[in-house]
Amino acid sequence: MALARNAPNDLDAFWMPFTANRQFKKNPRMFVAARDMHYTTADGRQVLDGTAGLWCCNAGHCRPKITEAIQKQAAELDYAPAFQMGHPVAFELANRIIDIAPKGIEHVFYTNSGSESVETALKIAIAYHRARGEGTRTRLIGRERGYHGVNFGGISVGGIVNNRKFFGSLLTGVDHLPHTHLAENAFSKGQPEHGATLADDLERIVALHGAETIAAVIVEPMAGSTGVLLPPKGYLEKLRAITRKHGILLIFDEVITGFGRLGSAFAAQHFDVLPDMMTTAKGLTNGVIPMGAVLTTAAVHDAFMQGPEHMIELFHGYTYSGNPIAAACGIATLETYKEEGLFERACELEGYWQDALHSLKGTRHVIDIRNMGLIGAVELEGIPGEPTRRAFTAFLKAYEKGILIRTTGDIIAMSPPLIISKAQIDQLIGTLGEVLRSLD
Ligand SMILES: Cc1ncc(COP(=O)(O)O)c(C=O)c1O
């Protein structure tokens, strides 16, 4: 029997995440179907997906291979206990991930989301030092304007004031590097020129606390959620050199940049900087089934492999770590990326995407445009005294005109599925231009 899902009659019970609930429920925006580059709305309109859902559907929507893999797995082995038991699909996926990961990354710890990947990586970092006899290394360093999900570790190392200020004292022993978003880099194409020296601030933090108290630095190689903030040339290399010099682990949060967004499997390869751990989620399963993974070097993993063999080495894990259906979904997703050459496609389209985005320079209210791979941001001048309103109005108008964009503050961010065509890039940017010109 078909469920009456297209037209819910009561919107009250569902408390929606990161949403203006009252505003939404007065005028709901509902998607009821999706295929490839498009969503279908409840009123039957097609909306071009300019954001890959929430930066996650890198292969587009309802891809047959992925759908079939989930159906088959659900009918064969729906669940197996994640602790002290295994099933082949999770092992297979781990190997496939390592196949495309940077050389030197050798192990996979499964989670169910980006937020959980971050918590897992932070815990592994602290426990790693303890396992090696350096139990004083407990401090964690994040960065202003960083987004690392919504759990306590993630918001503590994260740098978004609204995500932090309502939630008490957070984790103690956390410091923040300055963000890398500099006015002099406005309208940069690709990596900006200025700001590598911002990484030197880590030396200041080390001098303040002593390296022997610091466990890890976590940064997004390219900050997505706070508006596509790119690493200045040389910045990540410097961060790597300073962390290595002081025995501090470097964690790249690749929840957005992983799985092709910048034209390589991971940003670590794109920038040729090897971290000690990488946090992933989203594109791992094309956003279809919740799953995340922390990827580590052999050195991090091996530090735990000591003591009696019957003892659990890491007291951490989730009921759904490596869930069979999620793992089957992950394998089918990675196969889709490979068979369709989607990471290469992102690379090939980068120039076209960049030109299209930067054609908006000079459009009303636009104060900056930045891009890399198949990701881009258009920053608007905010309405005085009403931050976020202008971009949010643009989002609503864009939706009415048939394109899905995302806003954060007064920044419009776009990250289309990697299957987007040039004509669809023209449609996305052309429609956005119309929307911007129509704003007050
Ligand atoms: C860099 C980064 N880390 C962590 C997260 C959190 O992921 P999730 O929403 O799956 O918990 C996100 C989500 O956008 C992210 O962009």
PDBQT file of the ligand as one rigid body, heavy atoms in Angstrom, charges set to zero:
ROOT
HETATM    1  C1  LIG A 501      34.017  19.386   7.656  1.00  0.00    +0.000 C 
HETATM    2  C2  LIG A 501      32.832  18.768   8.301  1.00  0.00    +0.000 A 
HETATM    3  N1  LIG A 501      32.978  17.999   9.384  1.00  0.00    +0.000 NA
HETATM    4  C3  LIG A 501      31.950  17.407   9.985  1.00  0.00    +0.000 A 
HETATM    5  C4  LIG A 501      30.677  17.567   9.509  1.00  0.00    +0.000 A 
HETATM    6  C5  LIG A 501      29.531  16.915  10.217  1.00  0.00    +0.000 C 
HETATM    7  O1  LIG A 501      28.995  15.907   9.466  1.00  0.00    +0.000 OA
HETATM    8  P1  LIG A 501      27.554  15.283   9.864  1.00  0.00    +0.000 P 
HETATM    9  O2  LIG A 501      26.546  16.330   9.593  1.00  0.00    +0.000 OA
HETATM   10  O3  LIG A 501      27.470  14.070   8.974  1.00  0.00    +0.000 OA
HETATM   11  O4  LIG A 501      27.625  14.910  11.303  1.00  0.00    +0.000 OA
HETATM   12  C6  LIG A 501      30.456  18.346   8.370  1.00  0.00    +0.000 A 
HETATM   13  C7  LIG A 501      29.091  18.545   7.840  1.00  0.00    +0.000 C 
HETATM   14  O5  LIG A 501      28.834  19.365   7.006  1.00  0.00    +0.000 OA
HETATM   15  C8  LIG A 501      31.556  18.977   7.765  1.00  0.00    +0.000 A 
HETATM   16  O6  LIG A 501      31.397  19.763   6.699  1.00  0.00    +0.000 OA
ENDROOT
TORSDOF 0
